[in-house]
Amino acid sequence: MPSGERPRTCRACGKKFEYPVKGSAATRHHCEDCVVIPVETRKILERLSSRVTQLENQLRRLQEKPPTS
């Protein structure tokens, strides 16, 4: 991996991407696909993605917890 280049996760879609890559439109927070989405829509996608991640983590914790009797 070139100096300074490191894997990122898009805040809107959750896709993994490398940043910075010469010639790529990707930003620090958004992949090439999502950077072209209008800002208002992207903000909604970010909130939804964040909420889905929270729910997945909560479900994972509940599944790991042993049942109490």
N, CA and C of each residue as an Amber inpcrd file, in Angstrom:
protein
   207
   0.8560000  -1.1750000   0.0000000   0.0000000   0.0000000   0.0000000
   0.9010000   1.2370000   0.0000000   0.7170000   2.1620000  -0.9420000
   1.5370000   3.3740000  -0.9840000   1.3830000   4.2140000   0.2800000
   2.3910000   5.0070000   0.5440000   2.3880000   5.8620000   1.7330000
   1.1480000   6.7510000   1.7690000   0.4620000   6.7800000   2.8930000
  -0.7070000   7.6260000   3.0530000  -2.0040000   6.9950000   2.5830000
  -1.9140000   5.9540000   1.7590000  -3.1220000   5.3040000   1.2530000
  -3.5840000   4.2710000   2.2770000  -4.8510000   4.3240000   2.6200000
  -5.3530000   3.3520000   3.5810000  -6.8180000   3.0550000   3.3310000
  -7.2460000   1.8870000   3.7880000  -8.6480000   1.5070000   3.5390000
  -9.6120000   2.3730000   4.3420000 -10.7030000   2.7040000   3.7250000
 -11.7680000   3.4990000   4.3500000 -13.0870000   2.7840000   4.1570000
 -14.0760000   3.1850000   4.9370000 -15.4330000   2.6810000   4.7850000
 -16.3260000   3.8720000   4.4940000 -17.0820000   3.7770000   3.4210000
 -17.9820000   4.8540000   3.0270000 -19.0640000   5.0320000   4.0860000
 -19.2870000   6.2560000   4.4980000 -20.3070000   6.5460000   5.5140000
 -21.7240000   6.3680000   4.9920000 -21.9050000   6.4490000   3.6890000
 -23.2440000   6.3670000   3.1190000 -23.6500000   4.9250000   2.7830000
 -22.7390000   4.1560000   2.1700000 -23.1150000   2.8080000   1.7280000
 -22.3920000   1.6900000   2.4670000 -21.3170000   2.0140000   3.1690000
 -20.5850000   1.0000000   3.9200000 -19.5480000   0.2480000   3.1060000
 -19.3910000   0.6080000   1.8370000 -18.4150000  -0.0650000   0.9700000
 -17.0010000   0.3010000   1.4020000 -16.0900000  -0.6730000   1.3480000
 -14.6740000  -0.4410000   1.6480000 -14.0210000   0.1220000   0.3840000
 -13.1430000   1.1270000   0.5660000 -12.4260000   1.7000000  -0.5660000
 -11.0850000   2.2480000  -0.0880000 -10.1590000   2.3920000  -1.0270000
  -8.8390000   2.9400000  -0.7140000  -8.8630000   4.4530000  -0.8890000
  -8.2210000   5.1560000   0.0240000  -8.1400000   6.6120000  -0.0610000
  -6.7970000   7.0520000   0.4770000  -6.1260000   7.9880000  -0.1150000
  -6.4090000   8.6140000  -1.4080000  -5.8530000   7.7880000  -2.5660000
  -6.5370000   7.8020000  -3.6700000  -6.0890000   7.1450000  -4.8900000
  -6.0860000   8.2070000  -5.9810000  -4.9560000   8.3400000  -6.6600000
  -4.8260000   9.3620000  -7.6990000  -5.8910000   9.1620000  -8.7830000
  -6.5930000  10.2180000  -9.1110000  -7.6160000  10.1900000 -10.1470000
  -8.9920000   9.7510000  -9.6570000  -9.0860000   9.3540000  -8.4050000
 -10.3650000   8.9170000  -7.8570000 -11.1460000  10.1220000  -7.3300000
 -12.4540000  10.0830000  -7.4800000 -13.3060000  11.1680000  -6.9760000
 -13.6630000  10.9630000  -5.5050000 -13.2700000   9.8240000  -4.9400000
 -13.5990000   9.5120000  -3.5440000 -13.0190000  10.5530000  -2.5960000
 -13.7380000  10.7690000  -1.5030000 -13.2730000  11.6770000  -0.4570000
 -12.8950000  10.8490000   0.7690000 -12.5030000  11.5030000   1.8270000
 -12.1480000  10.7750000   3.0520000 -13.3210000   9.9820000   3.6000000
 -14.5380000  10.4350000   3.3520000 -15.7080000   9.8160000   3.9680000
 -16.6450000   9.1050000   3.0050000 -16.4750000   9.3180000   1.6950000
 -17.4050000   8.7410000   0.7320000 -16.6790000   8.1200000  -0.4520000
 -17.1760000   6.9580000  -0.8950000 -16.5990000   6.2700000  -2.0480000
 -16.9480000   7.0250000  -3.3390000 -16.3460000   6.5780000  -4.4410000
 -16.5860000   7.2300000  -5.7340000 -18.0580000   7.2200000  -6.1340000
 -18.7560000   6.1520000  -5.7790000 -20.1720000   6.0490000  -6.1500000
 -21.0350000   7.0420000  -5.3690000 -20.7770000   7.1710000  -4.0900000
 -21.6320000   8.0030000  -3.2330000 -21.2820000   9.4900000  -3.2630000
 -20.0880000   9.8270000  -3.6930000 -19.6930000  11.2370000  -3.7080000
 -20.5290000  12.0370000  -4.7140000 -21.1230000  11.3610000  -5.6870000
 -21.9360000  12.0580000  -6.6980000 -23.4040000  12.1910000  -6.2920000
 -23.7940000  11.5510000  -5.1990000 -25.1770000  11.6420000  -4.7030000
 -25.3780000  13.0230000  -4.0800000 -26.5200000  13.6560000  -4.2900000
 -26.7640000  14.9730000  -3.6800000 -26.5750000  14.9200000  -2.1550000
 -26.0500000  16.0010000  -1.6100000 -25.6980000  16.0620000  -0.1830000
 -26.8770000  15.7020000   0.7190000 -28.0530000  16.2140000   0.4320000
 -29.2230000  15.9430000   1.2780000 -29.5390000  14.4500000   1.3220000
 -29.4720000  13.8010000   0.1750000 -29.7340000  12.3670000   0.0870000
 -28.6350000  11.5900000   0.7990000 -27.4060000  12.0000000   0.6000000
 -26.2640000  11.3280000   1.2340000 -26.3630000  11.4000000   2.7550000
 -26.8210000  12.5180000   3.2990000 -26.9810000  12.6510000   4.7470000
 -28.0060000  11.6510000   5.2750000 -29.0930000  11.4680000   4.5300000
 -30.1090000  10.4870000   4.9230000 -29.5120000   9.0800000   4.8890000
 -28.7700000   8.7760000   3.8240000 -28.1330000   7.4600000   3.7200000
 -27.1520000   7.2290000   4.8700000 -26.4160000   8.2600000   5.2570000
 -25.4760000   8.1420000   6.3770000 -26.2140000   7.8070000   7.6670000
 -27.3350000   8.4920000   7.9230000 -28.1190000   8.2190000   9.1350000
 -28.6720000   6.8080000   9.1300000 -29.1960000   6.3820000   7.9850000
 -29.7400000   5.0290000   7.8780000 -28.6440000   3.9810000   8.0590000
 -27.5030000   4.2020000   7.4400000 -26.3860000   3.2670000   7.5650000
 -25.9130000   3.1740000   9.0130000 -25.8390000   4.3040000   9.6720000
 -25.4220000   4.3360000  11.0740000 -26.4160000   3.5810000  11.9510000
 -27.6990000   3.7780000  11.7040000 -28.7360000   3.1090000  12.5010000
 -28.7150000   1.6010000  12.2770000 -28.5430000   1.1810000  11.0290000
 -28.4710000  -0.2540000  10.7330000 -27.2760000  -0.8700000  11.4670000
 -26.1400000  -0.1950000  11.4620000 -24.9580000  -0.6860000  12.1730000
 -25.2370000  -0.8010000  13.6670000 -25.8890000   0.1960000  14.2510000
 -26.2380000   0.1440000  15.6740000 -27.1330000  -1.0510000  15.9720000
 -28.1340000  -1.2710000  15.1390000 -29.0580000  -2.3850000  15.3470000
 -28.3520000  -3.7310000  15.1900000 -27.4530000  -3.8440000  14.2180000
 -26.6840000  -5.0790000  14.0380000 -25.8260000  -5.3680000  15.2680000
 -25.1810000  -4.3350000  15.7900000 -24.3510000  -4.5160000  16.9830000
 -25.1950000  -4.8980000  18.1910000 -26.3470000  -4.2720000  18.3290000
 -27.2420000  -4.5980000  19.4390000 -27.7170000  -6.0510000  19.3330000
 -28.0850000  -6.4840000  18.1490000 -28.5170000  -7.8560000  17.9360000
 -27.3910000  -8.8320000  18.2490000 -26.1850000  -8.5190000  17.8120000
 -25.0220000  -9.3710000  18.0770000 -24.7980000  -9.5220000  19.5820000
 -24.8980000  -8.4070000  20.3210000 -24.7160000  -8.4550000  21.7810000
 -25.7960000  -9.3020000  22.4440000 -27.0380000  -9.1640000  21.9730000
 -28.1350000  -9.9350000  22.5420000 -27.9640000 -11.4360000  22.2660000
 -27.4560000 -11.7780000  21.0960000 -27.2400000 -13.1720000  20.7520000
 -26.0940000 -13.7810000  21.5490000 -25.1020000 -12.9800000  21.9200000
 -23.9600000 -13.4700000  22.6830000 -24.3010000 -13.6320000  24.1620000
 -25.2870000 -12.8980000  24.6260000 -25.6630000 -12.9430000  26.0380000
 -26.3300000 -14.2900000  26.3540000 -25.8420000 -14.9850000  27.3920000
 -26.4720000 -16.2700000  27.7360000 -27.8710000 -16.0280000  28.3110000
 -28.7940000 -16.9280000  27.9880000 -30.1680000 -16.7610000  28.5090000
 -30.1950000 -16.8860000  30.0300000 -30.9820000 -16.0450000  30.6810000
 -31.1350000 -16.1030000  32.1280000 -32.4420000 -16.8030000  32.4480000
 -32.4120000 -17.5840000  33.5260000 -33.6530000 -18.2870000  33.8790000
 -34.1740000 -17.8540000  35.2050000
